[in-house]
Amino acid sequence: MQILISGAGIGGPALAHWLGRYGHRPTVVELAPALRPGGQAVDFRGPTHLTVLRRMGLLDELRTLDTGGSPMTFTDRHGRVRLRLPADFAGGEIEIPRGELAQLLFRHSESTTEYLFGNTVTALRQDDRGVRVAFRYGPERRFDLVIGADGLHSRIRALAFGPEQDYVRHLGYYAATWQLPNRLGLPAGSTGINTPGRLAAAGADPRDPERAGAFLLFASPRLDHDRHDTDALKSLLQQRFADLGRPVPHLLETLRDADDLYLDSISRADVPSWSNGRIALLGDAACGATIGGMGTGTALVAAYVLATELACADGDHRTAFARYERTVRPYAERCQRGGDRTGPFLAPRTAAGLRARNALLSKGWILDRMLRLGQDVATMELPEPV
């Protein structure tokens, strides 16, 4: 089958990998000119994630790339430590920088996949025989199926299902990340200043201690801004965090030369049906959360199930799409709920909220219970590969 996948982040290459294993040669189109480097570390936890990684043939390689997790330290604006969280709290059983995972998935799929970087879909027109796809660059092409694996701001969802505002809900916070030279000798993990409604954190790159990553988060109603206007985004962060103490002024200074700034709202996507004829959605485009919704693991699980159901149905997309959604939706929605709590957890809006969080999570038995609950949420029964 001729299958177009929009998005070369995590879910798109993972789906391409499985489709290639099942005898197809998919096409992946990606707006960015190349794979996006950097980004926050992503993690896998529980038997479902690890089973999919094992079946993909990636588990052993990922274990060699494991960062060991990222301990988190929260201080007040005077540098006094208020809370420490262990490495496995955020790092799961395997943690890997997002950029390294993207490169790994690309390498494992490129031999059976056509990649089109620096391009995007501009129009879709489907009929009983397939989908006619128009691109920003190059001629129109016909595909049997089109899969939107292009994130919360999915282009495919907007073209085939309706405008973003119909499906994406703002959760009251914004988050930003970028890479910078580690001139302050920051330790690994994350150390951040926490004030009501704000967190400014940074930590050394687990692979290269000469590099570091910054993470800023702040509470805000929805902002009217262009998320592609880098200069405006840098100015916004300067305004929001200028009054915090060291090392925040240094972090903000490095913004001037940062070419990998990511800033977006913390939001969630809820789409009533994940397919429309020959077009379907995968990962965050269908049921995503910006941070904290186990989106990476869910995308890998969804890619495996979708490709396997297509193989089981011998290409009958109606049957395959229905089975895929019936299997994955309850699981994805359970995982997604964690994203609703990410902003209030990392930066409670009040001083009382900060004190309550710090007191609660200082208790070891509470942390253990939260870790067990996270593993339970991330567990589901998988179909057998074909």
C-alpha positions in Angstrom: 0.0 0.0 0.0 1.0 3.6 -0.6 0.8 5.2 2.8 1.7 8.8 3.6 2.6 9.8 7.1 2.8 13.4 8.1 5.3 14.1 10.8 8.9 12.8 11.4 8.9 13.2 15.2 8.5 10.0 17.1 5.2 8.4 16.1 5.7 8.9 12.3 9.1 7.1 12.0 7.8 4.4 14.5 4.8 3.7 12.2 7.1 3.8 9.2 9.3 1.2 10.8 6.4 -1.2 11.4 4.8 -0.6 8.0 8.2 -1.4 6.4 8.4 -4.6 8.5 5.0 -5.6 7.1 6.0 -5.1 3.5 5.0 -1.5 2.7 7.2 1.4 1.6 5.6 4.4 3.4 6.3 8.1 2.7 7.0 10.5 5.6 6.6 14.2 5.0 8.1 16.7 7.6 7.9 20.5 7.6 11.3 20.9 9.3 14.4 20.7 7.0 15.9 17.9 9.1 15.2 15.9 12.3 14.8 18.1 15.3 17.7 17.8 17.7 17.7 18.4 21.4 14.5 18.6 23.4 13.7 17.2 26.8 14.5 13.7 27.8 11.7 11.2 27.2 11.0 8.0 29.2 9.5 4.6 29.0 8.0 2.7 31.8 6.1 -0.5 32.4 5.8 -3.8 30.5 3.8 -2.4 27.5 6.4 0.2 26.5 9.2 -2.3 27.0 7.4 -5.0 25.0 6.9 -2.7 22.0 10.5 -1.6 22.1 11.7 -5.3 22.3 9.5 -6.2 19.3 10.9 -3.3 17.4 14.4 -4.6 18.1 15.4 -1.3 19.9 15.4 -2.3 23.6 19.0 -3.3 24.0 20.2 -0.3 22.1 18.1 2.0 24.1 19.5 0.6 27.3 23.0 1.5 26.2 21.7 5.1 25.7 19.8 5.3 29.0 20.6 8.5 30.9 19.9 6.9 34.2 17.1 9.3 34.9 16.9 12.9 35.8 16.7 13.9 39.5 14.8 17.1 40.1 15.6 19.8 42.7 13.3 22.7 43.5 14.6 25.8 45.3 13.0 29.1 46.2 14.3 32.4 44.8 17.0 32.5 47.5 18.5 29.2 46.5 17.1 27.2 49.5 16.2 23.6 48.5 12.5 22.9 49.1 12.1 19.5 47.4 14.2 16.8 45.8 12.8 14.1 43.6 14.8 10.9 42.7 15.9 10.1 39.1 13.3 7.4 38.5 10.4 9.7 39.4 10.6 11.4 36.0 12.9 9.0 34.2 10.9 5.8 34.2 12.8 2.5 33.5 14.6 4.0 30.4 15.2 7.6 29.8 16.8 9.0 26.5 17.1 12.4 25.0 14.3 13.0 22.6 16.7 13.9 19.7 18.6 10.6 20.1 15.4 8.6 20.0 14.3 10.4 16.8 17.6 9.6 15.2 17.4 6.0 16.2 13.8 5.6 14.8 14.9 7.3 11.6 17.9 4.9 11.2 15.6 1.9 11.7 13.0 3.0 9.2 15.0 4.8 6.4 15.8 1.7 4.4 12.1 1.1 3.7 10.8 4.7 3.9 10.8 7.7 1.6 11.5 10.8 3.7 10.5 14.3 2.4 12.0 17.0 4.7 11.2 20.6 4.3 7.7 20.0 2.9 4.2 19.8 4.1 0.7 18.8 3.0 -1.5 21.7 1.7 -4.7 19.8 0.6 -6.4 16.4 0.9 -9.1 15.0 -1.4 -10.2 11.5 -0.9 -12.5 9.1 -2.8 -13.2 5.4 -3.0 -9.8 4.7 -4.5 -7.5 6.7 -2.4 -6.4 10.2 -1.3 -5.1 12.9 -3.6 -2.5 14.9 -1.6 -1.1 18.3 -2.6 2.2 19.4 -1.2 3.8 22.8 -0.7 6.6 21.7 -3.0 6.3 19.2 -5.7 3.5 17.6 -7.7 0.2 16.2 -6.3 0.3 12.5 -5.5 -2.2 9.7 -4.7 -1.9 7.5 -1.6 -4.1 4.6 -0.4 -4.0 6.0 3.2 -2.9 9.2 5.0 -1.8 9.2 8.7 -1.5 12.3 10.7 1.4 11.8 13.2 2.2 15.5 13.3 1.5 16.5 16.9 -1.0 18.7 18.8 -0.9 21.2 16.0 -1.6 18.6 13.4 -1.8 19.8 9.8 -3.6 16.6 8.7 -6.2 17.0 11.5 -6.9 20.6 10.5 -7.4 19.6 6.8 -9.4 16.4 7.3 -11.2 16.9 10.6 -11.6 20.6 11.3 -9.8 23.6 12.9 -7.5 23.1 15.8 -9.7 25.1 18.3 -12.4 22.3 17.9 -10.1 19.7 19.4 -7.2 21.3 21.4 -7.8 22.7 24.9 -5.3 25.0 26.7 -4.4 23.8 30.2 -3.3 27.1 31.6 0.5 26.9 31.3 3.3 27.4 28.8 6.7 25.6 28.6 10.0 26.4 26.9 13.2 24.5 26.3 16.6 25.2 24.6 20.2 24.1 24.7 23.1 26.2 26.0 26.8 26.0 27.0 27.2 24.8 30.5 29.4 27.6 31.7 27.9 27.5 35.2 29.0 23.9 35.8 25.4 22.7 36.3 25.0 19.1 37.5 23.0 16.5 35.6 19.3 16.3 36.2 17.2 19.5 36.8 17.7 22.2 39.3 15.1 25.0 39.3 13.8 28.1 41.0 10.1 27.6 41.9 7.8 30.5 42.6 4.0 30.6 42.4 3.1 29.8 38.8 6.7 29.7 37.5 9.6 27.3 37.2 13.0 28.1 35.8 15.3 25.0 35.7 18.4 23.8 34.0 20.7 20.8 34.1 23.8 19.4 32.3 23.4 17.3 29.2 23.8 13.6 30.3 26.0 13.0 27.3 28.1 16.1 27.2 28.6 18.0 30.5 29.9 21.0 28.6 26.3 21.5 27.4 23.1 22.1 29.3 19.4 22.3 28.8 17.0 25.0 30.1 13.4 24.4 30.9 11.0 27.3 31.8 7.3 27.0 32.7 4.8 29.6 33.6 1.1 29.9 34.3 -0.9 32.0 31.8 -4.2 32.1 30.0 -4.0 31.5 26.3 -1.7 34.0 24.6 -2.3 35.5 21.2 1.2 34.9 19.7 2.9 33.4 16.7 4.6 30.2 17.9 6.9 30.4 14.9 8.1 34.0 15.6 11.3 33.1 17.5 12.2 36.7 18.4 8.8 37.4 19.9 9.0 34.2 21.9 12.4 35.1 23.3 11.1 38.5 24.3 8.1 36.9 26.0 10.4 34.7 28.2 12.6 37.7 29.0 9.6 39.5 30.3 8.2 36.6 32.3 11.4 35.6 34.1 13.5 38.8 34.3 13.0 39.3 38.1 14.2 35.8 39.2 17.7 35.4 40.7 20.7 33.3 39.6 21.1 31.4 37.4 18.0 32.7 35.5 19.7 35.9 34.1 22.4 33.7 32.6 19.8 31.4 31.1 18.0 34.3 29.5 21.3 35.7 28.1 21.8 32.5 26.2 18.5 32.9 24.5 20.0 35.4 22.2 22.1 32.8 20.4 19.7 29.8 20.8 18.6 28.4 17.5 16.6 25.5 19.0 14.1 27.3 21.2 10.8 25.4 21.7 7.9 27.3 23.3 4.3 26.1 23.3 1.3 26.0 25.5 0.6 23.0 27.7 -2.6 21.7 26.0 -4.4 18.5 25.2 -6.1 17.1 22.1 -9.4 15.2 22.2 -10.7 14.0 18.9 -14.1 12.1 18.9 -13.1 9.8 16.1 -9.5 9.1 15.1 -10.3 8.3 11.4 -12.2 9.9 8.6 -12.4 7.6 5.6 -8.9 6.8 4.5 -7.3 9.3 6.8 -6.4 8.6 10.5 -4.6 10.2 13.4 -1.8 8.9 15.6 -0.2 10.0 18.8 -0.6 13.6 20.0 -2.7 14.5 17.0 -5.4 12.1 18.1 -5.1 12.1 21.9 -2.1 14.1 23.2 -0.8 16.2 26.0 2.1 18.6 25.6 4.0 17.3 28.7 3.3 14.6 31.3 0.9 12.5 29.3 3.4 9.7 28.4 3.1 10.9 24.8 6.2 9.2 23.5 5.4 5.8 24.9 1.8 6.1 23.8 2.9 7.1 20.2 5.1 4.0 20.0 2.3 1.7 21.2 -0.2 3.3 18.9 2.1 3.0 15.9 2.6 -0.7 16.6 -1.1 -1.4 17.0 -2.1 0.6 13.9 0.4 -1.2 11.6 -0.4 -4.6 13.1 -4.2 -4.0 12.6 -3.6 -3.0 9.0 -1.6 -6.2 8.5 -4.3 -8.3 10.2 -7.0 -6.8 8.1 -5.1 -7.3 4.9 -5.3 -3.6 4.1 -9.0 -3.2 4.9 -8.6 0.3 6.4 -12.1 0.5 7.8 -11.7 -2.6 9.9 -8.1 -1.8 10.8 -8.8 1.8 11.9 -11.8 0.7 14.0 -9.8 -2.0 15.8 -6.8 0.3 16.3 -9.0 3.0 17.9 -10.9 0.5 20.0 -7.7 -0.9 21.3 -5.6 2.2 21.9 -8.1 4.9 22.8 -8.8 3.8 26.5 -5.1 3.4 27.1 -4.2 6.8 25.5 -6.8 8.6 27.4 -5.6 7.2 30.7 -2.1 8.3 30.0 -3.2 11.6 28.7 -4.7 12.6 32.0 -1.3 13.0 33.5 -0.8 16.1 31.2 -3.7 17.8 33.0 -1.7 17.8 36.2 1.8 18.7 34.8 1.5 22.5 35.1 0.0 22.6 38.6 2.5 20.0 39.8 5.6 21.7 38.5 4.5 25.3 39.3 1.5 25.5 41.7 -0.1 28.9 41.3 0.1 29.9 45.0 2.7 29.9 47.8 0.3 27.6 49.8 0.1 25.2 46.8 3.9 25.1 46.6 4.2 24.3 50.3 1.6 21.6 50.1 3.3 19.9 47.1 6.7 20.0 48.7 5.4 18.5 52.0 3.5 15.8 50.2 6.2 14.7 47.9 8.8 14.7 50.6 7.2 11.5 51.9 8.8 8.4 50.4 5.7 6.2 50.5 3.8 8.8 48.4 6.5 8.8 45.7 6.5 5.0 45.6 2.7 4.9 45.2 2.8 7.5 42.4 5.5 5.5 40.6 3.4 2.3 40.8 0.3 4.1 39.6 2.2 5.5 36.6 3.3 1.9 35.6 -0.3 0.7 36.0 -1.7 3.5 33.8 0.9 2.7 31.1 0.0 -1.0 30.9 -2.4 -2.6 28.3 -2.7 -5.9 26.4 -1.0 -5.8 23.1 -2.0 -7.6 19.9 0.5 -10.2 18.7 2.6 -9.2 15.7 1.6 -10.7 12.4 
